[in-house]
Amino acid sequence: MVFTIMIPAAYLHFVLALTETLEKRKKLLISVYLLFYFFLLVDATPFFIRDVEPVMNFNYWPMATPIMSAWLFFFVVCVSYSAFLLFKKYKTSSGVTKLQLKYVSIGTIIAFICGSLNFVPWYKIPLPPIANAFVPIYVILMGYAITRYRLMDIKALTRNITFYFIISVFAYVFFYLLIYIYKIVFGDPLAKGGYVLGLFIAPIFAVIIYNSSKSLSDFLNKHIFYSLYIYEQAIKKAQVELSHYAGFNHIADIIIDTIKATLQADDIAVLLYNRVDFEVIKKIGFDKSLSSLDYNLFSEYFRKEQGIITREELEQNIEDTKNTDYKKLLHSIENQIYKNNISLCISIKNNGNLLGIIVLGAKIYEGSYSKEDFELLETLSGYAKTSVNNALIYKKLEEKMANKKFSAA
């Protein structure tokens, strides 16, 4: 039961983070953790599980005690409250967030209902726990939400876990090595001389950890999580190049080169607003000319939504919206996206005004675009915004100067 007792508290923590209410309900979460930690301590005594008895074909099934029944009651309360928060957030969400919540909710409902049937025989009710076979559906749906709908930045999360695990192992080995040396030198790890020596060893250890952490992070990035390292280097290079004055063609080259180096997309195009409609500055791939993309449609959309359009989010928004005019707008954009075989669009905006869009086709190898892909695109769009805006200002100045020369002539 050790690994089961804390599930409700950990699940509530997950839901609060997912529904972005963690700060608001931090005190509640702490109370819940303390409550279930109490049950964890009691689990080491006979008050939680006193005895085992034969149930059905199982020779040693635990029998419920009052403390265990109390834990099960709070288990149900905590999970039910978490489900309520998920449902409440789902009702008010749209786009990819709603899709994430849908798969998480379905998966956890299946997992908790099927898994909880294990507790029925605790009360001598002969119901075999055959529903356990359906619990892995939760893992499948969570995996789908992570990879398809960017539920978590799984690569960055794995990198951080690996980093802190290695640091922890190093600290563990250093600690016991130090105890071994103390025992040889002083005869006792808690000798007074050891305390004095520790005053010098502790800052040295801190310096070693501090300096080695940077080297370890660079090593993991370059040799294990190489794609994240490539992303970081590519975006730094793009930032430097876009920070200097550049014409529209050069800006488009930087954007396309950065995306090609990181996202493995065959079809990429940069479209900028030319005061009338979109103008394709540069594109690679895309059999169609993209001339059918309507600036006014995209401008209206991006005034109301975030800076990225995906097919999945668009379909979900169409399903969610009740406004007839807005639904018509979404359908029009959807038609343009499918007609041109576009997987996603990223806006280039300045103070709410749409300066242009970056459009991408499907990825070559990895399937869906990941969370780190979107973060890179959003960062790149932010850098491009300043460059495009500066190029527009410079172009207007050139036109004014040309008009003055023409008038003078």
N, C-alpha and C positions, 0 to 999 in steps of 0.2 A: 504493500500500500504506500510505501514511501514516495514512489514516483507518481502516484495517483492523487494523493492528498492535496497537493498544491495546484492541481489543474484548474480549478475554478478561479483562483486568484490570478494565475498567469493568463488565463483566457480573458478575464475582465480587463487586465492590463492591455492585452492585445487589442481588444475591442475599443477601449478608450483612446488608444493611439490611432487606430484606424478611423474612428469617427471624429478625431480631432477634439476630444473633450477631456484629454488627460490632465491639463492644467486646472481645469474647472473642477474636476472630481478627484484631485490628488489626495485629499484627506480621507475620502471614502476608500480609495485604493489602499492606502496605508493601513487603515482599519481592517480591511478584508485580508490583507497579507498577514497581519498580526493574528487574526482569528484562525486562519488556516495553519499558521506556524504553530499555534497552540495545539491543534489537532496533530500536527507532525510530531511534536514532542510527546504527546500522549500515546502516539502509535508505538513508542518504545516500551510501553507498559501493558499489563494485561487488561487495562480498562478499555482499550480500543478493540482488540481481538483477544478474547479470553480462551476460546477453544475452537477446534475444528471437528466436523462430523461428516459422516457419509451422506451425500445428496446425489440422487440419481446414480450415474456411473462414476462419480467422483468420490474417492475415499476420504479426502481431507478438504472439505469446503469450510471457510470461516463462517462463524455464527455471529449475527449482529448483536452488539451491546448497546446500551443507551447512548454512550458517547459516539459510537459509530453511527447510530441513527441520527444523532444531532448533526454530525458532519454531513451525512447524506442530505439532511434537510437544508443546510446552508449551501451545499453543492447545488441543489435544485434552484434555490433562491438566486444564487449568484449567476448561474448559467441563464436562468430565465430573464434576469435583469439585463444581462449582456445581450441576449437575443432581442429584447425590447429596444435597446439602444441601437442595435444594428438595423432593426426594422424602421425605427424613427428616422435614422440617417438615410436609409434607402428611399423613403417616401419623399424626402426633400432634395435628393441628389439627382444629378443628370449626367449624361455622357459616360466617360470611362469609369468615373467613381461609382456610378450605379451598377455598371457591369461587374466591377470588382466586388462590391457588396453582395451582389446576387450570388456569385459563385461561392464566396466565403460563407454566406448564410446557408445555402443549400448543403454545402459540405459539412458544416458544423452541426446542423440539425440531424443529418444522417449519422454522423459520428457519435453525438451525445445520446441519441435515442437508442442506437444499436449497442453502444458501449455500456450504457446504464443498465441494460438487461442483465449484466453480470451480477448486479446487486440483488436481484430477485431471489436467487437461491439462498442468500444470507438469512432470509426469513422462512426457510424450509419450504419454499414454493418450488415444485419440481419443473421449472421452466429452463430448458437447456440454452446456453448462450450461443446459439448458432448464428445470431445476427452479427457476431464479431466479423464474419466474412465480408460484411458490407462497409466496415469502418475504413478500409483503404480508399474508398471512393472519396473521402475527405481529402486525402493526400493528393489524389489525381486532380480534383477540382481546384485545390490550392495551387498546385503546380501549373495548371492551366491559367489561373488568374495571374500568377506571377509572370509567366512567359508571354501570354497573349495580351494581357491588359495592364501590365506594368505595376502589379501590386507592390512589389518590393524591388529595391536596387540590389538584386541578389549577388551580383559580382562584387560590388563594393562591400556588401555585408560579409561575404565569405573572406574577402581580403582582410577586413578588420578583425574578424574572429581568428584568422590564422596569425595575424600580427600579434594580438594580445596573448594568444596561446603560447607562441614561441617566447615572448617576454616572460610569461608566467613560469614556463619550464626553466628558463634561465635563472629566474629568481629562486625557484625551488631548489635547483641543483646548487646554486651559490650558497644558500642558507645552510643546507646539510653538509656541504663541504667545509664551511666555516666552523660548524659545530665539531666536525671531525678534527680539524686543525686545533681548535681550542682544547679538545680532549687530550691531544698529544702534547701540546705545549703547556697547558695549565693543569691538566689532569681532571678538570671539571668544566663543562661548557658554561657554567654560571659563576665561574671564579671572578674575583674582583678585578684581576688584571684584564680579563676579557671585556669588561665594561669600559675600561679606559681605552683599550685597543679599538673597541667598537666606535668610539668617537671619531677615529681617523678613518676606519673602514667604511662607515655609513656614507659620508660625502663622496668617497671614491666610488662606491657602488652606484650612487646617484648619478655621478658624472658618466660612468660607463654606460648605464642604462640610457641616459639622455643622448649620448653620442652614438651609441649602437642602434638606437631606435630609428634614426634617420637613415643609416646605412641599411638596416633591415627593411625599412619601408621601400627604399629604392630597389633593393634586391628583389623583393616580392613583386613590385611593379614591373620590373624589366624582365624577370625570368619566369614568373608564375602567372601573374595577372597582366599579361603583356597588352591585351586590348585596352585596358584602362590606362596604361602608361602611354599608349599611342594616342588615345583620346586627349589626355592632358597635354602632351607635346604638340599635337595638331592645333588645339585651341589656343595655346600660347603663341604659336607661330602666326595663326590667323589674327590674333589680337594685335601683334606687333605690326603686321602688314597692313591691317585695316586702320591702324591709328594714324598712318601717314595719308596725305591726300592721294586719292586715286579716282580715276574716271570710272564710269559705269562698267565698261568692259573689264577693267582690272578688278573691280569689286566682285563681279560675277566669276571671274577666273579664280579668285581666292576662295570664294564660297564653294564652288564646284570641286576644286582641288582638295579642300579640307574634308568635304563629304566623301569624296572618292577614297581618300586615305583612311577613312575610319568606318564608314557605314556599309561598304560593299554594295552600293546601289548602282545599277546600270543606267537608270533613267533619272537625270537631274536637270532642272532648268531654273533659271533666275529670271523673273518677270518684274519689271518696274513700271510705275505709273507715269505716263507721258502727257498728263493733263486731260486726256480724252479717254484712254483705256490702257490696258496692259500692253507692254511691249516686251517681247522675248529678247532679252539682252544676250543670253547664251544658253544653249542646251546641249546635252549629250543624250543619246538614246531618244526615246519618245518618237514613235513613228508619225504621230500627228503633230500639227504645227502649234497647237495650244492657243491658237488665235481666238477660239470660241470662249475662252475664259472671260467672264464679265466682271470688270472691276467693281461696278456698283453693287453686285451681289456679294462679293467677298468683303467689300468695305462695310456693308451693313452687318454682315455676319460677325466680323471681327470687332465691331463696336460692342457687341453683346456677349461674345464668347472669348475664351482664352486664345492664345496665339498659335495654336496648332489644330488642324482638322485631320481626323482619321476617318476612314470609312466606318469603322465600328462605332465610334462616338457619334458620327452623323446619323447613323441608323437608329441609335438609341435616343438621340435628341428628337428625331422625327416621331418616334414612338411615344416619347414623354410629353411633348408639347401639346397644349390644347388650343393655342392661338392659331387660328386658320391662316392668317397672313404669314406668320413666322414659319408655319409648317410648309407653306407654299415656297418660301424663300429656301428652306432646307432642301426641299425636293429639287429645286432648280440647281442648287449647288451640287447635290448628289448626282444629278444627270450629267453635269459638266465633268465631275470627277470620274464617273464610270466611263463616259464617252472618251475621255483622254487617257484612261487606264492609269490614273493617279492613285497612289496609296495614301499619301499625306501631303498637306500644305502647311508651310510655316510662314506666318506673317512677318513683314518688316514694317513696324509701326513707329511713329514718332508723335508723342502727345495725342494719341488716339487717332491720328491720321494714317491711313494705310499708304505706305510708300511703295510696297511691292510684296511679292510672295516668292518663296522658294518651294518648288514642287518636286516630289520624289516618287518614283515608281517602287515596285517591290524590291526587297533585299535579295541578293543573289543566293546566299547560302543559309543564313540563320533563321529565315522565316520572318516572324513579326519583329517590329522595331522594339527595342528594350527601353527600360527607364533611362539608362545612361545615354542611349541614343537621343532621346528626347531632351535630356539635360544639355547635351552637346549642341543640339540644334537651337535650343532656346538661347544658349550663351552666344552662339554664332550669330543668331538673329539680332541680339542686343548690340554686338560689336558692329554688325553691318548697318544697323539703323543710323548710327552716327556718321559713318562713311557716306551712305547714300544721301543723308540729309545735307552734309557738307558739299557733296557733288552737285546736288540740286541748287543750293545757294550759289555756288560758283558758276553754274550754268546760267542762272538768272542774271548774275552780274555781267557775264560775257555778253548776254543778249542785250542788256541795257547799254553796255559800252558800244556794241555794234549799232544799235538804234541811234545813239547820240552821234556816232560818226556819220551814219547815213543822213540824219537830219542836218548836220553841219554841212555835208556835201551838197 
